[in-house]
Amino acid sequence: MKNIAVILSGSGVFDGSEIYESVLTFLRLEHNGVRYQCFAPNIEQLHVINHLTGEVAEGEKRNVLVEAARLARGDIQDLAEANPDEFDALIIPGGFGAAKNLSDFAVNGVDCSINEELVSFARAIHQAGKPVGLICIAPAMTPKLLGSGIQCTIGNDEGVAGAINAMGGQHQNCGVDQIIVDQSNKVVSTPAYMLAGSISEAASGINRLVDEVVKLA
């Protein structure tokens, strides 16, 4: 049975993993009859956002792994302990956590850096010729995460697309229900909530992405 790693970045769209995108990914993986294991880095979040008001919760601190455990119903492991040899593919859902916790793209844009544990794991998967799926804003990490020259999409946001290209990526515009597949690099991406207006719209692209990643694995 194929075994897929899913890397989360917290819990909640504004400061962690996008919850719908994560759950849709889990559900589609299960529909495909594959196993999956969630991971997250054991680090502090950049900040905590009150999702009711959209404001930063001053003085509040949360841990990315602890928060992501909510999404994984407790079945999650520290990314530092992940062994890439045990997995056939990797999927990273979106949410601002990808740009705030897994990387600092939200703060530093083209000058961003990526969490070292994530780089180590993702590159090992990629260099072994295994597929990587990136959802929503997560593809913005592609050039610094996996290497330059890889095709990916975040939809059609000109600012983010420009940043991806400036970092050495090859951004492709893409509809919410479509995926961009870089066949030679085995990298699959989809816009999801960068464009989606509803959970069903997000699902239309995520389902295709998961199916393609499982097929490539």
C-alpha positions in Angstrom: 0.0 0.0 0.0 1.3 3.4 -0.9 2.2 5.7 2.0 1.9 9.5 1.7 3.4 12.1 4.0 1.2 15.2 4.7 2.9 18.2 6.2 0.8 20.6 8.2 1.6 24.1 9.5 -0.9 24.6 12.3 -4.7 24.8 12.4 -6.6 27.6 10.8 -6.4 29.5 7.5 -4.8 32.7 8.8 -2.0 31.3 10.9 -1.8 27.6 10.1 -3.0 24.9 7.7 -6.2 25.6 5.9 -8.6 23.2 7.6 -10.9 22.4 4.6 -7.9 21.9 2.3 -6.3 19.5 4.8 -9.5 17.5 5.5 -10.2 17.3 1.7 -6.7 15.9 1.2 -7.1 13.3 3.9 -10.5 12.2 2.5 -9.3 11.9 -1.0 -6.2 10.0 0.0 -8.5 7.5 1.8 -10.7 7.3 -1.2 -7.6 6.3 -3.2 -6.9 3.5 -0.8 -3.6 4.7 0.4 -2.1 5.3 3.8 -1.0 8.7 5.0 0.9 10.1 8.0 0.8 13.7 9.1 3.8 15.7 10.3 4.5 19.2 11.5 7.5 21.1 12.7 7.8 21.4 16.5 8.2 25.2 16.5 6.3 28.3 17.6 3.9 29.9 15.2 4.9 33.3 13.7 1.8 34.7 15.5 -1.7 33.7 16.5 -4.7 35.2 14.6 -8.1 35.5 16.1 -10.1 33.9 13.3 -13.3 35.7 14.5 -11.9 39.2 14.1 -8.9 38.6 11.8 -6.7 40.5 14.3 -3.4 39.3 15.8 -4.0 37.9 19.3 -1.3 40.0 21.1 0.7 38.0 23.7 -0.7 34.7 22.7 1.7 31.9 21.6 0.9 28.5 20.0 3.0 25.6 18.8 2.7 24.5 15.2 2.9 20.7 16.0 0.4 21.0 18.9 -2.1 23.0 16.8 -1.7 20.7 13.7 -2.5 17.8 16.0 -6.0 19.1 16.2 -6.4 18.6 12.5 -4.8 15.1 12.6 -7.0 14.0 15.5 -3.8 13.6 17.5 -2.2 11.2 14.9 0.8 13.4 14.0 4.5 13.2 14.4 7.4 15.7 14.7 8.7 16.6 11.2 12.2 16.2 12.6 11.6 12.5 13.0 10.2 11.9 9.5 12.0 9.3 7.4 11.6 10.0 3.7 12.5 6.4 2.8 9.2 5.3 4.4 7.1 7.4 2.0 6.1 7.3 -1.6 5.0 10.9 -1.9 4.5 14.2 -0.1 1.5 16.6 0.0 1.5 20.1 1.6 -1.9 21.7 2.1 -2.1 25.5 2.1 -3.2 28.1 4.5 -1.1 31.0 5.7 0.9 28.6 7.9 2.8 27.6 4.8 3.9 31.2 4.3 4.3 32.0 8.0 5.4 28.9 9.8 6.9 26.5 7.2 8.5 29.5 5.6 8.6 33.2 6.1 7.3 34.0 2.6 4.5 36.1 4.1 7.1 38.4 5.7 10.1 38.3 3.4 8.6 37.4 -0.1 11.4 36.6 -2.6 14.0 36.8 0.2 12.2 34.1 2.2 13.8 31.1 3.8 12.2 27.7 4.4 12.1 25.6 7.5 15.2 23.4 7.4 13.5 20.2 8.5 10.9 20.7 5.7 13.7 21.3 3.1 15.6 18.2 4.2 12.5 16.0 4.0 11.0 17.4 0.8 14.3 17.4 -1.1 14.9 13.8 -0.1 11.4 12.8 -1.5 12.0 14.9 -4.6 15.5 13.7 -5.3 14.3 10.1 -5.0 12.0 10.7 -7.9 8.9 10.7 -5.7 6.0 13.1 -6.4 5.3 16.3 -4.3 1.8 17.9 -4.2 1.5 21.6 -3.2 -1.8 23.3 -2.5 -3.0 26.9 -2.4 -0.1 29.2 -1.2 2.3 26.3 -0.5 3.5 26.3 -4.1 5.1 29.7 -3.5 7.8 27.7 -1.6 8.6 25.5 -4.7 11.8 27.2 -6.0 13.5 27.3 -2.6 12.0 24.1 -1.4 12.7 21.8 -4.4 14.9 23.8 -6.8 14.6 26.2 -9.7 12.9 25.7 -13.0 9.9 23.8 -11.7 6.4 24.6 -13.0 3.8 25.3 -10.4 0.7 27.4 -9.7 -1.0 29.5 -7.0 -3.8 30.4 -9.5 -3.4 33.9 -11.0 -2.3 36.3 -8.3 0.3 38.5 -10.1 2.2 39.4 -7.0 2.8 35.9 -5.8 3.3 34.5 -9.3 5.9 37.2 -9.9 7.7 36.3 -6.6 7.8 32.6 -7.7 9.3 33.5 -11.0 11.8 35.9 -9.3 12.9 33.0 -7.0 13.5 30.8 -10.1 10.2 29.0 -10.5 8.0 28.8 -13.5 4.5 30.0 -12.5 1.6 28.8 -14.7 -1.9 30.4 -14.4 -4.5 27.9 -13.5 -8.2 27.6 -12.8 -9.5 26.5 -9.4 -10.7 23.1 -10.7 -7.4 22.4 -12.5 -3.9 21.2 -11.6 -0.5 22.0 -13.0 1.7 18.9 -13.4 5.5 19.3 -14.0 5.9 15.8 -15.3 9.7 15.7 -15.4 9.9 16.9 -11.8 6.8 15.1 -10.5 5.5 18.3 -8.9 1.7 18.8 -8.8 0.0 22.0 -7.6 -3.5 23.5 -7.5 -4.9 27.0 -6.4 -7.6 25.8 -4.0 -8.5 28.7 -1.7 -6.2 31.1 -3.6 -9.2 31.1 -6.0 -12.0 29.0 -4.4 -15.2 30.6 -3.3 -16.5 27.5 -1.6 -15.4 24.2 -0.2 -16.7 22.3 -3.3 -14.7 24.6 -5.5 -11.6 23.9 -3.4 -12.4 20.1 -3.6 -12.5 20.2 -7.4 -8.8 20.9 -7.7 -7.6 19.1 -4.6 -9.2 15.9 -5.6 -7.4 16.0 -9.0 -4.1 16.8 -7.3 -4.4 13.9 -4.8 -5.4 11.5 -7.6 -2.4 12.7 -9.7 0.1 12.4 -6.8 -1.1 8.9 -6.0 -0.9 7.9 -9.7 2.7 9.3 -9.9 3.7 7.5 -6.8 
